[in-house]
Amino acid sequence: MGALGFRLPGPSTDRQGFTHHTASAAALAAFERAVHEVASHRPGAAAALNEALEADPDLMAAHTLRGFSGVIAGRPGAVAGARLALKSAQAALLRRGHATEDEQIHLAALEQAVEGHVTHAANILDVLLATRTDLLTLKLAVSLRFMSGELADMYRTTTTGLALWQDSVEGRGFAHGCHAFSLGESGDQRAAELEGRAALLIEPQDAWGLHAVAHACEMQGRPEDGIAWVEATRPVWRECNNFGQHVAWHLALFHTERRRFERALSIYDQEVRPTPSDEVRDVANAASLLWRLRQDGVDVGTRWEALAETARRTRAETTLLFGTLHNLLTLIAVGDTQAARQLVAALEIKATQTDDQAGVAATIALPLARALQGLPSSHAQLAPKLQALGGSHAQRDVFVRSLAALAADAGDDEALQQVLDARHRLRRLDRFARRFQPGPERHVA
């Protein structure tokens, strides 16, 4: 009994494996829906979290999940929201005076994440995954590893986590989808495809697993198989949040590889960037697709200028440098040298700070930005460092391609070959690489 005579809530474990202190069945049910929405990349997570907090304003995991969502979004405003969510979780703990181990670990991880120490946050979450299954913790740990480019640790996280999953445990299909993606990013594309297909059989809403199969087709140079797969799974990914736009980006890449440029542009307009968006990954999808088309000499009309409005508005943002560098591609494409210089100046400031992204700025983002601007650079030395930017091999390929083209333009055949060799270790020879062999195709940085 509490000091005022009412019964304190006891620990309750939800269907996906997270243990809360709550007396509200309604809060627990709403939180379970939120986790499912997160795992399936569907748009209902925020509404479900609101429901959970209406039923129990002190449901700590609902506050911390809001916070992690803000961190992963990678925008200054979203991180500010994450700080508010952290304060709400801390206030809930003070009011209650107690928390489960799961709640404490998520709180500790969020405290690190909002300060930009994403690697430390993921390490804290891994503590839970070492001994038992928990879908939310797995998904968050994988997301944090992914955004910070820690591919070996992401593989370790999913391998350890999946080993504990039994057939009857909620979320097993989503766990297989996480592992499928980590397999692909570790270089085992055949295993990734098998795992991703199996994940979707277990959990038909597993967009991350179907996405892993698309990656495998991309890296293995199988665009027709990729088109067939993405089109066949359209009923799944079209129900997603903006993650569906990323799957559409893969579809456009497959058509680009087959030189179906008008089809790629149609997908861009209708499914990759159907409406303006400042969201980091939406911008990255758009800029990297247009940049690849630019390298093919394709006229994309006014699409660059429309995207440049976003790039100019967010040019000083360095919360997630993966996004910053895609803004730079846009500014270079439209010839806005002043805004590009201002973006690089923001990177220079970032490199002096102390969070994880500051180190990324100093070691790769700033040197890469200068190289993209045409300043003298060691292109071959930059290529192996790109992983630290986060994202996938397929996403970072826009920068690898650019380094190869820049080395070719500089007449540095040795650097060009080193960049292409590094690229070939990750993916089969494709149309882009073949253009540097004797033949008619031209390259554009």
N, C-alpha and C positions, 0 to 999 in steps of 0.2 A: 504494500500500500504506500502511496505517496504521503507527503507531509500533511496534505489537506484531506486525506482520507480516500482519494480516488485511486483506482488501480492504474499503475504505470503500464504502458504498452510493453509487451514482451517481444522477443525477436520472432519475425516471420520471414520465411524464405519464399521468394516468388518462384514462379514456374521456370524461370531461366537461370536460377541459381544464386541470386543476390539476397542477402539477409538484411532486413530492415528492422528498426524499432518503430512499430506503428500498430495501433489498434483498429485502423480503418481498412476494412476489406475493399472498399471502393477505391481508396488511394492505391492499394496494392494492384488491383485489377487495371486501373488506368496506367500505372507505371509499367506493367507488363506489356500493355499495348504500345506504349512509347518505345520500349526496347525493341519490340517487333518492328515498328516503323523505322527505327534507326538501322536495324540489321538488314532490312529489305530495301533501304534507301527510298522509302515512301514519304509523302509529305505530311503525315499526320502526327509526327512526334511532338511538335510544339503544343498542339491542341490537347493531346493526351497528357502531357506534363502539366498543363494548366488544370486539367480535370483532377489530376492526382493531388496537386497542391491546394485546390479548393476543398478536397476531402480531408487532407491533412497538411496544413501549412508548414509543418515541421518535418516533412518527409525529406530527409537530407539528400538521398540519392537523386530526387527530382531536381533539387537545386544544383547539385554537382554535375548532373548530366547537362543541364542548361549551360553550365560553365564550360564544360569540355566542348560542347557544340560551338560556343563562341571562339574558343582557342583554335579549333580545327578550321573554322571559317577563314581565319588568317587576315582579317581586316581590323584596323584600329578600333572602330566602333564596336565590332563584335567582341574584341578582347576587353574593351571597357565593360560591356555587358557581362562578360565572364567574371570580371572582378566583382560586379554587383551580385552575381549568383553565388560566388564564393562567400561574400559577406552574409548573404542570406543563410547559407548552409552553416556558417560559424555561429550565427545568431540562433539558429534552430538548436544547435548543440548546446549552447549556453542555457537556453530555456529548458531543454530536456535534462541536461546534465549527464547524459550517457549516450553511447553509440555502439553499434555492432562493429566488429573488426572490418567488415566490408565498407561500412560507412566511413570509418576512420581512415582506411587506406585510400578511398576515393577522395576524401577531403585533403589528405596529405599530398596526393598526386596533383590535384587541381591547384593547390597552393604553389607548387613548382611550375605547373604549366602556364599559369597566368603571368608569371615572371619571365617567361620565355625559356625555361629550362625543361624543354619537352622530353629530352632523353632521360633525365632524372625522373620525370613523371611516369614515363613508360616503365622504367625499372621498378618503381614502386608498385605499379599495377601488376607487374609480373609476379610479385610476391603471392598474390591471391591465386594466380593461375598455376603455380607450382604444385598445388595440392588438391585442387578441385575445379569443377567446371562452373563457368559463369559467363554467359553469352555477352553481356554488356561489357564486362572487363576485357574480354578477348577482343571485342570489336574496337573498343577505345584504344587498347594497347597497339593493335595493328594499325589503326589510323594515325596514331602519334608516331610510330616507327616509320610509316609510309611518308608522312609529311617531312620527316627529317632525314630520309634517305638511308635509314639503318636496316638494310635489306637482310644482312646475316642475322641480326637480332630479331627481325620480323619472322624469319624462318624458324628461329629457335622458339619464339613465342608460340607460333601456331603448331609446331611439332610437339612441344611439351603439352600444350592445351588439348590438342586432339587426342593424344594418347590416353587422356582421362575420360574422354567422351564415350559413353555407352549408347547402344541403339535406342534406349528408352528415354534418354535425356533430352529435354526441350532444347531446340536450337542446334541440333547436331548438323543439319544440312548447312546452316549458315557457317558453322565452324569449319566444315569441309570447304566451303567457298573461300573462307579466309586463307586456309592452307593451300588451296589451289593457286591463289594469287601469289603467295609467298614462294611456292615452287617455281612458278614462271619467272619471277624476278630473281630467283637464285640460278636460273639458267636451264632448268629441267622442263622444257616446254611440253614434251610428250606426257610426263607425269601430271603437269599442270592441267592439260586438256582433259585427261582421264578423270582427275579429281574434280574439275569444274563441272563436267557432265554428270558425274555421280552426285555432286552436291545438289544440282538442279532436280535430279530424280527424287532425292530425299525431301528437298524443300523447293517447291515450284516457284516461290517468290524470291529465290536467292539471286538477285541481280549481280552481286559481286562474283559469284561463281560463274555465271554466264559471261561476265566481263573478262574473267581469267581465260576462258576459252577463246574469246576474241583476241586477247593479247597473244595467245599461243599461235593463232593463225597469222597474226601480224609478224611475229618474230620468225616464223618458219617460212615466210614468203608464200602464203597460201591465200591470196586475196579472194578468190572465188569461193573457197570454203568459208572464209570469214563473212562474206556477204550473205551466203546461204544461212549461216548460223545466226547472225544478227537479225536477219529478216524473220527467221523461224521463231526467234525468241522475242519478237517485237511486242506481243501481248504482255510480257513481263516488264520489259524496261520502259514501255510507254506509260506505265502506271507509276513510275518512279518520280522523285523530285527532280532537281536539275541534274542528277546523276544520269537520267535518261538522255540528256543532251550530250553527255560525254560518250555514251554508247553510240549515239548517232555520229559523233565525231569519228569513232572507229570505222563506222560504215562509210563515211566520206573518204577516209584514208584509203580504204580498200578500193574504192572507185577511182581515186586519184592514181593509185599504183597501176590501174588498168587504163589510165589516160582518159577516163570518162569525166572530163573536167566539168562539163555542164551539169552532169548528175551530181558531182561533189558540191558545186555551188548551190544547186537546188536544195540539197540536204542542209547546207550551211544556213540558207535562208529560212527553211521551214522547221528544222529540228535542232541544229547546233546553236544558232543565235536567233530564235524567232522573235525575241523582244530584247531591248537593251538591258544590260545587266552589269553591275560593278563587281559581282561575285568573282573571286580570284580564279576559280576553276572554269567558270564560264568564259572569262576573258582569255584564259590560256587555251581553251579549246578553239576559240575563234582565231586568235592571233597565230597560233601554230599551224592551223589549217591554211589560212591565207598566206602565211610565209612559205609553206611548201608549194602552194600554187604559184607564188611569185618566183620561186626557184625553177619552176617549169615554164616561166614566161607567160603565165595565164593572166589575162586582163580581168580583174575582179570588180571593175566599175568603181562605185563609190563606197564599197564596203570598208575599205581601210579608213577612210575619213570618218565614217560613222563610228568605228571602233576607237579612233584617235580621240574623240571627245571624252571617252572614258579614261583613256591613257593619260591625257593631259590633266584631268581632274584628280587622278590618283597617283601622279608621277612621284610624289614625295613619300609614298607609303612603302615602308620596308619591313612590315610585320612578318610577311612571308615572301622571301626573295624570289622564289619560284614565280610568283605573280609579278613582282617588280620587273623581272627580266622579260617577261612576255609583254609588259607595257613598253619596254624599250624597243622590242621588235616592231611594235606598231608605230612608235615615234620615228624610227629609222625609215620605215616603209613610206611614211607620208612626208619625209624630209624635214621634220620639225627638230632642227638641231638644237635650238635653244631649250626646248622642253627636255630633250635627251640629255643635254648637259646638266640640267637641274636634277634629273633623275640620278645621274651618276654622282652628283654632289651629295645627294641624299644617301647613296650607298657608301660614300666616303665617311659620312658621319656615323652611319650604322656600324662600320668596321671598327670604330673606336669604343663601342659599347661592350657589355659583358654577357649578354644572353647568347643562346645557341646560335641564333641567326647572325649575330655579330661575327662570330668565327667563320661562318659560311661566307659572309660578305668579304672578309679579309682574304680568305684562301681561294675562293672561286668566283663569287658573284661579281666583285669589282673588276678583277682581271678579265673575266668573260665580257663584261659590259664594254670595257675599253677595246677589246678585240672586235666586238660587233660594230663598234664605231669606226673601225678601220685603223686603229692605232697599232703600232708594232707589238706583236705578241708571240709567245711560244705556243702555237696552236696544239702541237702534239702533247705538250705537258698539261694543257688545260683539260683535254678530253677525259683522262682517267679520274679527274676530280669532280666531274659533273654530278655524280651520285649524291653528293652532299646537299644538292639543291632540293632533294626530295622529288616526289612524283615517280613515275614508272620509267623503265627504259624507253618505252614507246613515246612517252611525253618528252623526255629529255633529248630524244633523237633530233628534234628541231635544232638544238644547239650543236649536236655532233655534226649534223649535216652542214651547218653554217661554218664550223671550224674547218671542215674538209674543203668547202668551197673557198674560204678565205686563204687557206694554205695554197690551194691551186692558183688563185689569183695572184698570190705573192711569188709564184714560181718556186715554192719550196716543196719539191717532189718528195723529199724524205719525210717531212712533217705530214704531207698529204697521205702518204702510204701508212704512216704510223696511226693516224686518225682512222683511216679506213680499216686497218687491221684490228684496231680496238673495237670498232663498230661490228666487224664481221664475227668477232668472238661472241657477240650477243645475238646476232640475227643473220639469216642467210643473205647471200648476195641479192640485191634488189635493183630496180631500175635506176635509183639514184646512184648507187656505187658503180654501175656499169657505164654511166655517162663519163666517168673519168678514164675509161679504157678507150682505145682508138674507135672513133665512131662519130656520128653526126650530132648527138645530143650536147647541148651547151649547158653550162652551169652559171648560176647567179648566186652570189653570197646572200 
